[in-house]
Amino acid sequence: MCVCVCVSGAAPVVVRQCHTHAHTVTHMHTRSHTCTHADGYTHTATAGADACGGLAGWRVQIQTLYDDNAMSLQSMSASRFVAPFVSTVQKWEKTLSLIAEVSDVWMLVQRKWIYLENIFVGSDDIRLQLPDEAKRFDRIDKTFKKIMSETAKNTVVLEQCTSDRLELLKGLSQQLETCQKSLSDYLLTKRNAFPRFFFISDDELLSIIGSQDPETVQEHVIKLYDNVLALQFSAAGVGGPAAAGRNGNTGRTVGGMSSAERELLSFRKAVPVEGAVENWMAAVEKQMKRSLQLITKEAIYNYPKMPRLKWVYHYQGMVVLSGNLVWWTWEVEDRFRKIRQGDKYAIKTFSAKLGANLNELVTEVRNDLNDNDRKKLNALIIVDVHARDVIDRFVRDSILDERDFGWESQLRYYWDRHEDDMLFRQATAVLRSGYEFLGLSGRLVITPLTERCIMTLTQALSMRLGGAPAGPAGTGKTETVKDLAKALGLQCVVFNCSEGLDYATMS
């Protein structure tokens, strides 16, 4: 509709259309039976009571028309000829504002509904654990599907985006938020029971909890442990299929784990896969540490009873490195005792022995070896080179007493018989091994700078404090911290800090 205003002595002035643009809002119909969900997957709406199409496909068309009409109304409001139509323009502005608000809330509800539907409808375990929230979601699900069914029958936007619909959708959004909070609290209990679950996302944790197959955890194991690729599952073979279904018992056990390099750690005692996933996963972690403790103890005991190369090939890489350094520490302190007893050349002869051991490894690594044995020897050579350099420095600087700072400042390995555990000492710090299975992840070359960094960090750890290596990018700050974690048998998690990182995440 055009409005003409005639002014004396002037040509007619045509005022821009007013109602035409606003009127187009009432004709925004959807033309497709296909809708795209917020997660990017395309679903086809089907007929029936349970059909529930999405809004994302409609939202593009609605938003385009909304933007066009909003611009038209804005230009009309700025016109000096709008006076006769002010009330009509304001009415359409309020209508468009309501449409935009309803559309935003509708999309928010849909995203939450899609996320929670897969959880509460697809997982019987979560429905059993959260019966009240499951009933609440069933009510929400019924209401939302009813809304979408009505919308599919009548696609006129003006008739669907009303104030009543807005209040209903806001109520659904609040109820979905309550369901999601209860779900987050439920997942927090799982994470508190097995803290390594903090290292995976909610969706990944839900996929583990909601599955009846315990091997679902396999694809997430690399995130739960430092360098573990897979757990070794096997059939329990006791009680038969009837026993497998009782008390959450799957009839399987975890007998070990393999690293990313396919190095195998066999548990001394198999862990039955029964009960809640967080419980048997916690038992797997405990058995990993216990098995490594027993294997390390055995390796240290057998070191003087076996040829060195045979001993190296017989045990896992991290056990070899730890056992080798335990005996190196003992031999150094034994040489100090011999010096006190009158043997002035004890340190020099030990230096020669270390050189011979190193030459033996260099000769062996030139042979035809498999990848894992070569990685194991390479790491041992790096450690032995540092051990030899330390002793050569003692000879040069005449360090002849174990109380000298030159020896106190070294990271020393001990097997404490009273504690029946491996201890690390450096200056005033005394730390225990974490017995984290690390596979054959390699070791960093130790320099005087990394020695000082490591000593600073061990002192901080012993006092329950943190450390912050500083320096230019690419100088090895992160790698030094990671190498210290390997030396102590601890899990090291590397992540990038962001504004969203808070104390709760760090705790």
C-alpha positions as CSV (number, residue, x, y, z in Angstrom):
1,M,0.0,0.0,0.0
2,C,1.4,3.4,-1.0
3,V,0.4,6.7,0.5
4,C,0.7,9.9,-1.5
5,V,1.0,13.3,0.1
6,C,0.2,16.3,-2.2
7,V,1.9,19.6,-1.4
8,S,0.9,22.8,-3.2
9,G,3.2,23.7,-6.0
10,A,5.1,20.5,-5.8
11,A,5.0,17.0,-7.3
12,P,3.4,14.2,-5.4
13,V,5.8,12.6,-2.9
14,V,5.6,8.8,-2.5
15,V,6.1,7.6,1.0
16,R,7.8,4.1,1.2
17,Q,5.6,1.2,1.8
18,C,4.8,0.6,5.5
19,H,2.4,-2.3,5.9
20,T,3.7,-4.4,3.0
21,H,7.1,-5.2,4.6
22,A,5.6,-5.9,8.0
23,H,2.8,-8.0,6.5
24,T,5.3,-10.4,5.0
25,V,6.0,-11.8,8.5
26,T,2.7,-13.6,8.5
27,H,3.7,-15.6,5.4
28,M,6.9,-17.1,6.6
29,H,6.2,-20.8,6.1
30,T,8.7,-23.7,6.0
31,R,9.0,-25.5,2.8
32,S,11.1,-28.4,3.8
33,H,10.6,-31.7,5.7
34,T,14.3,-31.9,6.6
35,C,15.7,-30.1,9.6
36,T,19.3,-29.8,10.9
37,H,20.0,-30.2,14.6
38,A,22.4,-28.0,16.5
39,D,25.1,-30.7,16.4
40,G,25.4,-30.6,12.6
41,Y,23.7,-33.9,11.9
42,T,20.7,-33.9,9.5
43,H,17.5,-35.7,10.4
44,T,14.3,-36.1,8.4
45,A,11.1,-35.3,10.2
46,T,8.7,-38.2,10.1
47,A,5.0,-38.3,10.5
48,G,3.5,-39.7,13.7
49,A,3.0,-38.9,17.3
50,D,6.7,-39.2,18.1
51,A,8.0,-37.1,15.2
52,C,10.0,-34.1,16.3
53,G,11.5,-31.9,13.7
54,G,14.2,-29.4,14.5
55,L,14.3,-25.6,14.2
56,A,17.7,-25.0,12.8
57,G,16.6,-25.3,9.1
58,W,13.7,-23.0,9.8
59,R,15.8,-20.6,11.8
60,V,17.8,-19.6,8.8
61,Q,14.7,-18.6,6.8
62,I,13.1,-16.9,9.8
63,Q,16.2,-15.0,10.6
64,T,16.6,-13.8,7.0
65,L,13.0,-12.5,6.8
66,Y,13.3,-11.1,10.3
67,D,16.4,-9.1,9.4
68,D,14.8,-7.8,6.2
69,N,11.6,-6.7,7.9
70,A,13.5,-5.2,10.9
71,M,15.6,-3.0,8.5
72,S,12.4,-1.9,6.8
73,L,10.7,-1.0,10.0
74,Q,13.8,0.9,11.1
75,S,13.9,2.9,8.0
76,M,10.1,3.6,8.2
77,S,10.5,4.7,11.8
78,A,13.1,7.2,10.8
79,S,10.8,8.7,8.1
80,R,9.2,12.1,8.7
81,F,6.0,10.7,7.0
82,V,5.5,7.9,9.6
83,A,3.3,9.9,11.9
84,P,-0.1,8.3,10.8
85,F,1.4,4.8,11.1
86,V,3.4,5.1,14.4
87,S,1.2,2.7,16.3
88,T,1.2,0.2,13.5
89,V,5.1,0.3,13.2
90,Q,5.5,0.0,16.9
91,K,3.1,-3.0,17.0
92,W,5.2,-4.7,14.3
93,E,8.4,-3.9,16.1
94,K,7.1,-5.5,19.3
95,T,5.9,-8.5,17.2
96,L,9.3,-9.0,15.5
97,S,11.0,-8.6,18.9
98,L,8.8,-11.3,20.3
99,I,9.5,-13.6,17.4
100,A,13.2,-13.2,17.8
101,E,13.0,-13.9,21.6
102,V,10.8,-16.9,21.1
103,S,13.1,-18.2,18.4
104,D,16.2,-17.8,20.6
105,V,14.6,-19.6,23.5
106,W,13.2,-22.3,21.3
107,M,16.7,-23.0,19.8
108,L,18.2,-23.1,23.3
109,V,15.5,-25.6,24.5
110,Q,16.0,-27.7,21.4
111,R,19.8,-27.9,21.9
112,K,19.4,-29.0,25.6
113,W,16.7,-31.5,24.7
114,I,18.8,-33.1,21.9
115,Y,21.7,-33.4,24.4
116,L,19.7,-34.8,27.2
117,E,17.5,-37.1,25.1
118,N,20.4,-39.2,24.1
119,I,21.3,-39.6,27.8
120,F,18.0,-40.2,29.5
121,V,16.4,-42.1,26.7
122,G,19.4,-44.0,25.5
123,S,21.0,-45.1,28.9
124,D,19.1,-47.4,31.3
125,D,22.0,-47.0,33.8
126,I,21.5,-43.3,34.1
127,R,17.7,-43.7,34.4
128,L,18.3,-46.0,37.3
129,Q,20.8,-43.7,39.0
130,L,18.7,-40.6,38.5
131,P,15.0,-41.8,38.6
132,D,13.6,-38.4,39.6
133,E,15.4,-36.6,36.8
134,A,14.4,-39.3,34.3
135,K,10.7,-38.7,35.2
136,R,11.2,-35.0,34.9
137,F,12.8,-35.3,31.5
138,D,10.0,-37.7,30.3
139,R,7.5,-34.9,31.1
140,I,9.7,-32.3,29.3
141,D,10.1,-34.7,26.4
142,K,6.3,-35.2,26.1
143,T,5.6,-31.4,26.2
144,F,8.4,-30.5,23.7
145,K,7.3,-33.2,21.2
146,K,3.7,-31.9,21.5
147,I,4.9,-28.4,20.8
148,M,6.8,-29.6,17.7
149,S,3.9,-31.6,16.5
150,E,1.6,-28.6,16.7
151,T,4.2,-26.5,14.9
152,A,4.5,-29.0,12.1
153,K,0.8,-28.8,11.5
154,N,0.7,-25.0,11.6
155,T,3.9,-23.3,10.4
156,V,2.7,-19.7,10.6
157,V,5.4,-18.0,12.6
158,L,3.1,-15.3,14.0
159,E,0.7,-17.9,15.4
160,Q,3.5,-20.0,16.9
161,C,5.7,-17.3,18.4
162,T,3.3,-16.0,21.1
163,S,3.8,-14.8,24.6
164,D,2.2,-18.0,26.0
165,R,4.6,-20.1,23.9
166,L,7.5,-18.0,25.2
167,E,6.6,-18.6,28.8
168,L,6.1,-22.3,28.2
169,L,9.6,-22.6,26.5
170,K,11.2,-20.6,29.3
171,G,9.7,-23.1,31.8
172,L,11.0,-26.0,29.7
173,S,14.5,-24.4,29.6
174,Q,14.6,-24.0,33.4
175,Q,13.5,-27.7,33.8
176,L,16.1,-28.9,31.3
177,E,18.7,-26.8,33.2
178,T,17.7,-28.6,36.4
179,C,18.1,-32.0,34.7
180,Q,21.5,-31.0,33.3
181,K,22.7,-29.8,36.8
182,S,21.6,-33.1,38.3
183,L,23.4,-34.9,35.6
184,S,26.6,-32.8,36.2
185,D,26.4,-33.6,39.9
186,Y,26.0,-37.3,39.1
187,L,29.0,-37.2,36.8
188,L,30.9,-35.4,39.6
189,T,30.3,-38.4,41.9
190,K,31.8,-40.7,39.2
191,R,34.8,-38.4,38.8
192,N,35.4,-38.2,42.6
193,A,35.4,-42.0,42.7
194,F,37.9,-42.2,39.9
195,P,39.6,-38.8,39.5
196,R,41.1,-39.6,36.1
197,F,37.6,-39.2,34.6
198,F,38.2,-35.4,35.0
199,F,40.5,-35.7,32.0
200,I,37.7,-36.6,29.6
201,S,34.6,-34.6,28.6
202,D,31.1,-35.2,29.9
203,D,30.1,-36.8,26.6
204,E,33.0,-39.2,26.7
205,L,32.2,-40.1,30.3
206,L,28.6,-40.7,29.5
207,S,29.5,-43.0,26.6
208,I,31.5,-45.1,29.1
209,I,28.8,-45.1,31.8
210,G,25.9,-45.7,29.4
211,S,27.5,-48.7,27.7
212,Q,27.1,-52.3,28.8
213,D,30.4,-53.2,27.1
214,P,33.4,-52.5,29.4
215,E,35.7,-52.3,26.4
216,T,34.0,-49.0,25.5
217,V,36.7,-47.4,27.8
218,Q,39.4,-48.5,25.4
219,E,39.2,-45.5,23.1
220,H,39.5,-43.1,26.1
221,V,42.4,-44.9,28.0
222,I,45.0,-42.8,26.3
223,K,43.5,-39.7,28.0
224,L,43.2,-41.4,31.4
225,Y,46.8,-42.5,31.6
226,D,50.0,-40.9,30.5
227,N,51.1,-43.4,27.8
228,V,48.7,-46.3,28.0
229,L,47.1,-47.3,24.7
230,A,44.8,-50.1,25.8
231,L,43.8,-52.4,28.7
232,Q,44.2,-56.1,28.3
233,F,40.7,-57.7,28.7
234,S,40.2,-61.4,29.0
235,A,37.3,-63.8,29.9
236,A,37.2,-64.7,33.6
237,G,36.1,-68.3,32.8
238,V,34.6,-68.8,36.3
239,G,30.9,-69.4,36.9
240,G,29.9,-69.4,33.3
241,P,27.4,-67.1,31.6
242,A,25.0,-67.3,34.6
243,A,27.5,-65.8,36.9
244,A,28.4,-63.1,34.4
245,G,25.1,-61.3,34.8
246,R,25.0,-61.2,38.6
247,N,26.0,-58.1,40.6
248,G,27.1,-56.3,37.5
249,N,29.8,-58.9,36.8
250,T,30.6,-59.0,33.1
251,G,32.6,-62.2,33.4
252,R,35.8,-60.4,32.2
253,T,39.0,-59.4,33.9
254,V,41.7,-56.8,33.2
255,G,45.1,-58.7,33.2
256,G,47.4,-55.8,32.2
257,M,47.9,-52.8,30.0
258,S,50.0,-51.9,26.9
259,S,51.7,-48.7,26.2
260,A,51.6,-46.7,22.9
261,E,54.8,-48.5,21.9
262,R,53.0,-51.9,22.6
263,E,55.1,-52.6,25.7
264,L,53.1,-54.9,27.9
265,L,52.6,-54.6,31.7
266,S,51.1,-57.8,33.1
267,F,49.3,-57.4,36.4
268,R,50.3,-59.7,39.3
269,K,46.6,-60.1,40.0
270,A,43.9,-59.8,37.4
271,V,41.2,-57.2,38.2
272,P,37.6,-58.4,37.8
273,V,35.4,-56.2,35.7
274,E,32.3,-56.0,38.0
275,G,30.2,-53.3,39.5
276,A,30.3,-49.6,38.5
277,V,32.9,-48.6,35.9
278,E,34.5,-46.1,38.3
279,N,35.1,-48.8,40.9
280,W,36.8,-51.4,38.7
281,M,38.8,-48.6,36.9
282,A,40.0,-47.5,40.3
283,A,41.0,-51.1,41.0
284,V,42.9,-51.2,37.7
285,E,44.8,-48.1,38.6
286,K,45.7,-49.5,42.1
287,Q,46.8,-52.9,40.6
288,M,48.9,-51.0,38.0
289,K,50.8,-49.3,40.8
290,R,51.1,-52.4,42.9
291,S,52.3,-54.6,40.0
292,L,54.9,-52.0,39.1
293,Q,56.1,-51.8,42.7
294,L,56.5,-55.6,42.9
295,I,58.2,-55.8,39.5
296,T,60.6,-53.0,40.4
297,K,61.4,-54.7,43.7
298,E,62.1,-58.0,41.9
299,A,64.3,-56.2,39.2
300,I,66.4,-54.5,41.9
301,Y,66.8,-57.8,43.7
302,N,67.9,-59.6,40.5
303,Y,70.2,-56.9,39.1
304,P,73.5,-58.4,40.6
305,K,72.4,-62.0,39.9
306,M,71.9,-61.6,36.1
307,P,74.1,-60.4,33.2
308,R,73.3,-56.8,32.7
309,L,72.0,-57.0,29.1
310,K,69.9,-60.0,29.9
311,W,68.4,-58.1,32.9
312,V,67.7,-55.1,30.6
313,Y,65.8,-57.2,28.1
314,H,63.9,-59.0,30.8
315,Y,62.0,-56.1,32.4
316,Q,60.0,-53.1,31.2
317,G,61.8,-49.9,30.2
318,M,60.8,-47.7,33.2
319,V,61.7,-50.6,35.6
320,V,65.1,-50.9,34.0
321,L,65.8,-47.2,34.3
322,S,64.7,-47.1,38.0
323,G,66.5,-50.3,39.0
324,N,69.7,-49.2,37.2
325,L,69.7,-45.9,39.1
326,V,69.0,-47.5,42.4
327,W,72.1,-49.6,42.0
328,W,74.1,-46.6,40.7
329,T,73.1,-44.7,43.8
330,W,74.1,-47.6,46.1
331,E,77.4,-48.1,44.3
332,V,78.3,-44.4,44.5
333,E,77.7,-44.3,48.3
334,D,79.5,-47.6,48.6
335,R,82.6,-46.0,47.0
336,F,82.4,-43.1,49.4
337,R,82.5,-45.6,52.3
338,K,85.5,-47.3,50.7
339,I,87.2,-44.0,50.5
340,R,86.7,-43.4,54.2
341,Q,88.2,-46.9,54.7
342,G,91.4,-45.9,52.8
343,D,90.7,-46.8,49.2
344,K,91.6,-43.4,47.5
345,Y,90.9,-44.7,44.0
346,A,87.4,-46.0,44.6
347,I,85.7,-43.3,42.6
348,K,88.2,-43.5,39.7
349,T,87.7,-47.3,39.4
350,F,83.9,-46.8,39.5
351,S,84.2,-44.2,36.7
352,A,86.1,-46.8,34.6
353,K,83.3,-49.4,35.3
354,L,80.6,-47.0,34.2
355,G,82.6,-46.3,31.0
356,A,82.7,-50.1,30.3
357,N,79.0,-50.5,30.9
358,L,78.3,-47.6,28.6
359,N,80.5,-49.1,25.8
360,E,78.7,-52.4,26.2
361,L,75.4,-50.6,25.6
362,V,76.7,-48.7,22.6
363,T,78.0,-52.0,21.1
364,E,74.7,-53.7,21.7
365,V,72.5,-50.9,20.2
366,R,74.3,-51.3,16.9
367,N,73.0,-54.8,16.5
368,D,69.8,-55.8,14.8
369,L,67.1,-55.1,17.5
370,N,63.4,-54.6,17.5
371,D,62.0,-51.1,18.0
372,N,61.1,-51.5,21.7
373,D,64.5,-52.9,22.7
374,R,66.2,-50.1,20.8
375,K,64.1,-47.5,22.5
376,K,64.9,-49.1,25.9
377,L,68.7,-49.1,25.2
378,N,68.6,-45.5,23.9
379,A,66.9,-44.3,27.1
380,L,69.4,-46.3,29.2
381,I,72.3,-44.9,27.4
382,I,71.1,-41.3,28.0
383,V,70.8,-42.1,31.8
384,D,74.2,-43.8,31.9
385,V,75.9,-41.0,30.1
386,H,74.7,-38.6,32.8
387,A,75.7,-41.0,35.6
388,R,79.2,-41.3,34.1
389,D,79.5,-37.5,33.7
390,V,78.5,-37.0,37.4
391,I,81.2,-39.4,38.6
392,D,83.8,-37.8,36.2
393,R,82.9,-34.5,37.8
394,F,83.4,-36.0,41.3
395,V,86.9,-37.2,40.2
396,R,87.7,-33.8,38.8
397,D,86.4,-31.8,41.8
398,S,87.6,-34.3,44.4
399,I,84.1,-34.9,45.8
400,L,84.8,-37.8,48.2
401,D,82.0,-37.6,50.8
402,E,78.3,-38.4,50.5
403,R,77.5,-35.2,52.5
404,D,79.0,-33.0,49.8
405,F,76.5,-30.8,48.1
406,G,77.7,-32.1,44.7
407,W,76.2,-35.5,45.7
408,E,73.3,-34.1,47.7
409,S,72.1,-32.1,44.7
410,Q,71.7,-35.2,42.5
411,L,68.4,-37.0,42.2
412,R,69.1,-40.2,44.0
413,Y,67.1,-43.4,43.9
414,Y,66.7,-45.7,46.9
415,W,64.8,-48.8,47.7
416,D,63.8,-48.5,51.4
417,R,63.5,-51.9,53.0
418,H,61.5,-50.6,55.9
419,E,59.0,-48.8,53.7
420,D,59.2,-51.5,51.1
421,D,59.0,-48.7,48.6
422,M,61.1,-46.7,46.2
423,L,62.2,-43.2,47.5
424,F,63.8,-40.3,45.7
425,R,66.1,-37.9,47.6
426,Q,67.5,-34.6,46.4
427,A,68.8,-32.0,48.8
428,T,66.2,-31.8,51.5
429,A,63.4,-33.4,49.4
430,V,62.2,-36.9,49.9
431,L,59.6,-38.2,47.4
432,R,57.9,-41.5,46.7
433,S,57.5,-43.1,43.3
434,G,54.1,-42.8,41.7
435,Y,54.5,-46.1,39.8
436,E,52.7,-44.7,36.7
437,F,53.1,-47.0,33.8
438,L,54.9,-44.9,31.2
439,G,56.0,-47.4,28.6
440,L,59.0,-46.5,26.4
441,S,58.4,-42.8,26.1
442,G,62.1,-41.9,26.1
443,R,64.1,-39.6,28.4
444,L,65.6,-36.1,28.0
445,V,69.3,-35.5,27.9
446,I,70.3,-34.1,31.3
447,T,72.3,-30.8,31.3
448,P,73.5,-28.6,34.2
449,L,70.5,-26.3,33.5
450,T,67.9,-29.1,33.7
451,E,69.7,-30.4,36.8
452,R,69.1,-27.0,38.5
453,C,65.5,-26.9,37.3
454,I,64.8,-30.4,38.5
455,M,66.3,-29.7,42.0
456,T,64.1,-26.5,42.3
457,L,61.0,-28.5,41.3
458,T,61.7,-31.4,43.7
459,Q,62.1,-29.0,46.6
460,A,58.8,-27.4,45.7
461,L,57.1,-30.8,45.5
462,S,58.4,-31.8,48.8
463,M,56.9,-28.6,50.4
464,R,53.6,-29.0,48.6
465,L,54.3,-26.0,46.4
466,G,54.2,-25.3,42.7
467,G,57.0,-24.4,40.3
468,A,56.9,-22.1,37.2
469,P,59.9,-22.5,34.9
470,A,60.4,-19.3,32.9
471,G,62.2,-18.6,29.7
472,P,61.8,-18.0,26.0
473,A,59.6,-20.3,23.9
474,G,61.1,-23.6,22.7
475,T,63.9,-23.8,25.3
476,G,62.6,-27.0,27.0
477,K,60.6,-25.8,30.0
478,T,57.7,-28.2,29.4
479,E,59.9,-31.1,28.4
480,T,62.0,-30.7,31.6
481,V,58.9,-30.9,33.7
482,K,57.7,-34.0,31.8
483,D,61.1,-35.7,32.2
484,L,61.0,-35.1,35.9
485,A,57.6,-36.7,36.0
486,K,59.0,-39.7,34.2
487,A,61.9,-39.9,36.6
488,L,59.5,-39.9,39.6
489,G,56.9,-42.3,37.9
490,L,54.2,-39.6,38.0
491,Q,51.5,-38.8,35.5
492,C,52.1,-35.5,33.8
493,V,49.2,-33.6,32.2
494,V,50.0,-30.9,29.8
495,F,47.2,-28.4,28.9
496,N,46.9,-24.8,27.7
497,C,45.7,-22.2,30.2
498,S,42.7,-20.0,29.2
499,E,40.4,-17.5,30.8
500,G,37.9,-20.2,31.6
501,L,40.4,-22.1,33.8
502,D,39.6,-21.7,37.5
503,Y,40.5,-23.2,40.8
504,A,37.7,-25.8,40.5
505,T,39.2,-27.1,37.3
506,M,42.7,-27.3,38.8
507,S,41.5,-29.0,42.0
